[in-house]
Amino acid sequence: MSTFVVQAFKRIVLPVAAILVLMIGLGLLLTHVLPHTWPFTVEDGVNRSFEAGRTHVRTQISAVFSGVGNTSSVIAMTALMALVFRLTLHRWRESIFLCLAVTAQALVFFFTTLAIDRPRPDVERLDPSPPTSSFPSGHTSASFALYVGLAIVLASLGRPSWLKALCWLLVLMPVAVATARMYRGMHHPSDVISAFLNASLCLLVMSRAVLSPREPWKISKVSSWSPSTSRANRHPTGTATS
């Protein structure tokens, strides 16, 4: 097994698998152990409060931010920004980081929903209910990985401190997506908080694996023919005849 594969397994595959186990454990706690324990007993009240405060304008705004977290929107934006980073920075590191972070959170989200069956909030839902579980919020997790990932990359590139601070305004995007998903009756508050956790851990793993200069990747080179064994360099060892 090559050195690169071993490093990828240790730095990426194992940590992401650990995140998946953690998310499934949290889902089991929410659905089987803590559903009647504070603060989870007041979650329905939060969703009903959003439902009671709906207006036409707020509903239209929530539709926009909910769309930001759609799978198609996230994939398109991730691909676009990965291409921009590659063309402007002339290297692959930032592009790979962003793509891996978004992909990792999606895998954790997908397999968690297969293991956890949590119903949607008991309010009027403004979007069609996908067949996946309510736990965790896929829209929130995807938008967090994408926009916070962008903030991490841009802040590392920006020179002035004010520009670095400005980059972190991108964090407001997943917060808006999470609020929109609760407003539209699609997720409980704990669903979006768990999504923040999922995406944060995936970003941490990929940041250390790809962006950190302290963790260089060692790629073994293909060994070449030794001069002593190459046919082209073999010389007879006997003495020449006269």
N, C-alpha and C positions, 0 to 999 in steps of 0.2 A: 504493500500500500504506500502511495507516495506521501511525502511530507505535507504537501498542500492539502490533500484529502484529510489527513489526520488533524491538521490545524483547523480546517473548516468544521470538522465534526466536533472538536472541543470548544471552539470559540462561537459557533453559530448553532449547530444542530442541537447539541445538548442543552445550552441555555434556553433556546426556544421551546424545547420539549419540557423543560422545567416550568416555564411560564404557562404552558398549556395545562400541566398538572395543577399549578396554583389556581388558575382560572376555573378549572373544573371543581376543585375543592371549594372555592368561594361560592360557586353556583350551587353546590350541594348544601352548603351551610344556609344559603338564602332560601332555598326551596324546601328543605327538610328539617332544619334545626332552628333557624331564627325567624321564620315568617311571622310569628306572633310575639316577637321581642322588639322593644323600642331600640332604634328609631325606625325600624322597618314597618311598624304598625301605623305610622303616620304617612307612609308613602302614597297611599291612595288619596289622602287628603291633599297632597301636593298636586297630584294629577287632576283632581276635581277642581282645585283652585285655578289651574291653567284653563280647564274647560269652561269655567264660569267667566273667565276674563277674556274670552275670545271676541274679537271684533273683525270686521272685514279687512281692515288695513293690517292688523297684526297677523291674520291668517295668511294674507298675501306675502308678507315679509317672511313668515315662517316657512312658506313653501319654497322661497328662494334659497334660504339657508339649509333647508332639508335637502334640496337638490344638490347643494355643494358637496354633501357627503355621499351622494349616490355612487355606486360602483363605477359607472361609466365616467362620471366627472372626475373621480379620484384617479382612475387609470389614465385618462387623457392628460390631466395636469401633471401626474408623475412622469409620464413619458416625455412631455414637453419640457419640463424642468431638467430632467436627466439629459436631454439633448442639448439644452442651453448650457448646462454646466460643462458638458463634454466639449462643446465648440468654443466656449469662452475661456475655460481654464486649461484646455489641452491635456487633460488627464481624466482617468475614469473613476478616481476614488470617490468623489462626492456623488456622482451619478449612481454608482453601485450602492453606496450607503443609503441613498433615498429609496431606491428600488427594493433593496433587501428589507428595509424597515417597514415599508408599506406591505410587502408580500408576507413578512413574518406575522404581522398583526392580523392579516386576513386569514392565514392558516390557523392561528390560535382561535380566532373568532369562529371560524367554520366548524372546527372539531369540537369546540366548547358547546356550540348550539346543538350538535349531534348528541352530546352527553347530557345536556341540561334542557329540560322541558319546562320553561316558565311561561305562563300565560301573559298576554298583553294586559295593560291597565284596563280596568273595568270602567272605561269612559268611551264617549263617541270618538272613534278614530277617523282622522281626516285623510289617511292614506290606506291603500290596500295592504292587508296584513300578509307579509311574506310567510312562507311555511316554516321559517327558522324561529327559534325561541326568542323571547324578549331579552334574554340574558346572553351576552352583553349587547350593547348597542353597536352594530357594525358601522353605521354612518359616523358615529362619534369617534370610534377607534380609528377608522380609516382617515378621517379628516385631521385627527390629532397627529397621527404618524406623518402625514404629508406636510401639514403646515408648520408643525413644530420642528420637523426634520428640515424644512426649508429655513426656518429661523436659525437652527443650529449651524447650517452651512453658511448662510449669509453673515451671521454674526462673527463667524471665524474668519471671514474674508474682509469685513469692513474695518477700516483703519480708525476713523474718528469714533469716540465713545458714543456720541449722539446717534451715529448711524447704527451702531450695534444695538443700542436701546430701541431704535425705531424698528429694527428687524423683529424684535420680540413682540411687536404688536400683532404679528401673525398668529400668536397664541389665542387671540380673541376669536379667530375664525372657528376652531373646534368648540369653543365655549358657546358661540352662537348656534352652531349645529346641534349641540346637545340640548340647548334650551328649546330649539325648534322641534326636536324630536319629542320632548316631553309635552310641549304645547300642543302638538298634533295628536297626542294620546298614544304614541307608539312605544314609549319606554317608561319604566319606573326610574326614579332618581338613582337608585343603586345600580341600575343597568348602565347608565352613562358614567357613573363614577368608576365602575369596574372597567369600562371601556378606556377611560383615561389611564387606569393602571396598566392594562394590557399594552396599549400603545407606548406608554412611558418606558416600560421594561424592554420592549422591542427596540426602541430608540437607543436605550442605554447599551444593550447588547451589540447592536450594529455600530454604534459610535466607537465602542472600545475595540471591536473587531476590525473595522475598516478605517475609521478616521484617526484613531490614536497613533501617533508616531512612536509611542513606547512599545507597541506590539507589532513589530514588522513581520511580514509574511516571508517565510523561507521557502523558496521554490527551487527544488533540486533540478539541476540541469542534466540533460541526457549525456551520459558518459561517452566520450569519443574514443576512437581507436588509439591504443598506446603506440608510440613510435616503435617500440621494441617488438610489437606483435603484428604491426601492419605489414601486409604483403609488399606494399610499395617500398618499405624501408628495410626489408630484410636483405642482408648481405651474406655471402658465403663465408664460412669461417675457416675453410681449408686454405692451404697455400696454392698459389698459382703454378701451373706446370710450365716448364721451360720449352 
